[in-house]
Amino acid sequence: MREIIFDTETTGLDSREDRVIELGCIELVNRFPTGRTFHHYINPQGRPIHADAQAVHGISAADLMGKPTFRDIAEEFLAFIDGAKLVAHNATFDIGFLNVEFGRLGHPVVDPGRVVDTLALARRKHPMGPNSLDALCRRYGIDNARRTKHGALLDSELLAEVYIELIGGKQAALILDSATAPAAGRRNVEDIDISIDVRPIALPSRLTDADRIAHASMVGTLGEKALWLRVAPEASSVAQ
């Protein structure tokens, strides 16, 4: 199963007027990061960056001079997400912006049905909140010290860890079916050789004679059909 964790940064909050200025993605296969990423800063083509937005992500107009436009990276992005489920935090916001950008280019929009919203997952799992990305990192012990500003790629990396926790923790990432597990590093259990060394001299028993007599007396109270007598029949004679 292939999933893309993604995030955007924008010039503001209005998808009809504002533009995407950063896009970051992390690829997961069977809930494991593959190391493949997609990341671009994007020139908003003259659209100013709202001061409130810049305070959040720290990206200025000067930072975007000479960067590609959304048109320049659209095909590369579509190829990267092709066939994958998409995962984002507050996904309605990010997909709304991306679909407006695709609409400007005449591209088909991204089907919301292939998108997982981790904010909705978090609200169901932790109804008392808070459920911001920072709050979820704190809840799950994920180090977000580098997140002094929002950034699409860094936020995607953090969200990938949060997502695994939201759907059941690290255990959810264990794929036991060799037909679906990633080929790299895969090994069948039958192929693993386990050797156990035998002590040359056995350790002395820590049971005393008094311990054995007390145990045999207890077993004697269980009756002739006691299971212990089948396992260790000598126990019945110790107290005699």
N, C-alpha and C positions, 0 to 999 in steps of 0.2 A: 504494500500500500504506500503510495507516494503522497506526501502532503507538503504544502508550501506555507510556512509561517511568514507573514509579511506585515509591513507597516509603511505609512506615508507621513511626510511632513508637508505642510501647505502654507500658502501665503496668508490664509485666513480661514474663516469658518463657513463661508458661503460657497458651496460647490458650483453654483451657477456662474459665479464671477471670479472666485479665487482659483489658484492653480496648484498642482502638485509640484513641489520643488525638491523632494527627496523620496526615493523608493528603495526599500531594502527587503530582501527575502532570504530565508534559510530553507534548504531542502531537508525533509525527513523522509526516510524510507523505512517502513515498519517501525515508526516512532523513534528511529535513531538518526541523528544528524549525519549527513553524508560528507560534509565539508564543502558542498557546492552552495554558492551564494550568488545573489544578484544584487547589485547596488549601484545607484546612479544619483548624483545631484543633477537637477533639471532646471534649465533656464525658463523662467515664467513668462518670457517674451513681453517684458514691459510692465507686467502686473506688479504693483508695489506690494511689499511685505508689510502687513499690519504690525504695529509696534508690539501688541499683545502676543501675536504669534511668534515674533522674533525673540521675545523674552522667554518663550517656552523652549524653542529649538536652537536659538542662537545663530541661525543662518541669515546672513545679510545679502542684499542685492549684489554687493561687491564679490561675495563668495561664489555667486552664480554666473559671473561674467565668463563667457567662453564655454560654458557647460552645454551639453546637448539639450535640444528641446524634447518635449514628450514624443513628438512625431519621430524623432531620431531613434528613440529607444523602444518604441511601442512593439515592433515586431520581435525584438530580442526578448522583451518581457513576456509576450504571448507564447513564445517558444519555450521559455523557462517554466511557465506554469501549465503548459499543455498537459491535459489529462490528469492533473492533480487536484486534490481537495485543497481549498484555500482556508487559512486560519488567521484570524486577526482579532485584536482586542477593540471592542466597540466597532465591529466590522461594518456596520451601516455607514459610518462616517467615511472609512477608507474606500469601500466599494462605491459609494456615491460619487466621490471625487474621481476615481478611476473610470467609472462609466461615463461621466461627463467628458473626461479627456478623450476616451475612445469615441464618443459620439461626435466630437468635433472633427475627428479624423474619418468618420464614416465606418468605423469598425463595429462589429457586433459587441454588445455589452456583455459583461461577465454575469452569468446566471447566478442570482443570489442563492439558488438551491445547492450550489457546490461550495458554499462558504460556511465555516463554523465560526461563531462569535464567542470568544472565550469570556467576554464580559457577561453574556447570558449564562454560560456554564457556571461562572463564579457566583452569580446571583442566586442560581438554584442551589448550589452546593453550600454557599455561605450567605444565607439570606439576611443576616444581620450586618454584613459588610465589615469594613470598607473593602471595595473590590477594584481599586485602581491597580495598575501594574506594580507600582511601588509597594502598595499594601500587600499584594499577593506574594511578591518577592520576600517581604518580611515574614509573612505567614508560613512560607515554605522553606525559609532559611536559605534563599538564593541571594548570592552576593550581587548587589546592584550599586556598589560604591562608585563605579565608573559613571553612573547615570546622573551627572550634574546638570545636563541638559537632555531633552528628548532628542533621539537620533534614530532614524528608521532602521538601520542595520543593527545597532546595539539593542534597540527595543525588540527587534525580532529575535535576537539571540536569547534575551531574557524571557520573552514570551514562549519560546520553544520549551524552556525548562518548566515554566509555569503550566503550560498546556499538558505536559506529561503528568504533572502532579494532579491537575484537575480531573484527568480521566482515569486516575487510579494509581498514580505514583510510578516508580521505576518498574514495578512488576508488570505494568501494562506494556512495557517495551520488550518483554521477553517473548520472542517468537519461536515456538518450539517446533513448528512445522518446517522441516528442512526444505520443502518445496517452495516456501514463501520467504524464508530468511535470506538476508543478503549473502551472496556467495563468499565474500571476503571474510575470512576467519571462521567459516562454518565448519563444524566437525561433529560427526555423529557420536553419541554417547558410547556406542559399542567400540569405537576406535580408541578410546582412552584407556591406557594401561595404568593400573593402580597397583603399586607394590607396597606391601606392609612388612616392615622388618619384625622379626621375632626376637624377643629378648633371649640371650644365651642362658640366663639364669632367671627363672620365674621369680617375681616379687613375692615375699612372704605374705600370707594371709593376715589381714588386720583384725579378723574375728577371734575372739577369745573363746575358751571352752564355756565360759558362763554365757556368752552370747548365743552359742549353738544350743545349749540346754534350754535357754529361755525361748528361743525360736521354736524348738521342737515341742515344748510344752504348749505353746500357742497353737501350733499345727494340730496337736493332739485333740484340741477342743473342736476342731472343724469336722470331725467324723471320718468314717472309713472312705467316703467318696470325695474327700477333699482333693481338689485339682493339684495342690502342691505335692501330694503323695505320688502322683504320676510323674511329675517333673523331677522330684528329688526324693525317691522312696527311702533313701537312707535317713532322711530327716526324722522318720517315725521311730527309729531305733536309738537316736542319740540320747533321748531322755531316759531310756530304759536301763 
